[in-house]
Amino acid sequence: MGSTAPSWADQWGSGSFGDEEDDNKLVTKKSSSGGSNKKMAEAKAAASAGLDKAKAAASVGAQKVKSGTSVGLKWVKKQYQKKSSSST
């Protein structure tokens, strides 16, 4: 019961993972993407600048919170002292 039809390996290639032909395609594809490295560097630089701005804004915000908390606590302390001194 012989068959003259090509086998699966003949139709789809007999190579497996790491086949030399596939490796050559990957190397060619990676080396042709030189422009994406430049774009990636530009994106990283922009992200770094954005991160620096975010850090500065967070620092200023933290100082404002600290200052506001300090003023608020002083106000509460002053109100408590007024109440306790007038009730005696």
Phi, psi and omega in degrees: 000058182284150181239139178265357179287148179291149180284173180299317181296325178291325182284317189253003181094142184265358181288162178242192177302139180083015178301141185300322180296317178295321179298319180296323178295318180295318180297317179296318181294318180293320184287338181276358182259044181293330180291332182289332177295321179294317179297320180296319179296319178295320179294320179295321179295318179294320179294323179295318178296319178296322179294319178298319178295319180295320178297317180296317180295320179294322179295315179296318179298319179296321178296320178295318179296316180298316180295315180297321178295317180298314179297318180297317179294321177297321180296315179298317179298318180295317179296320179294319180294321177297315182293317183287328180282329180279336182275350181267000000 
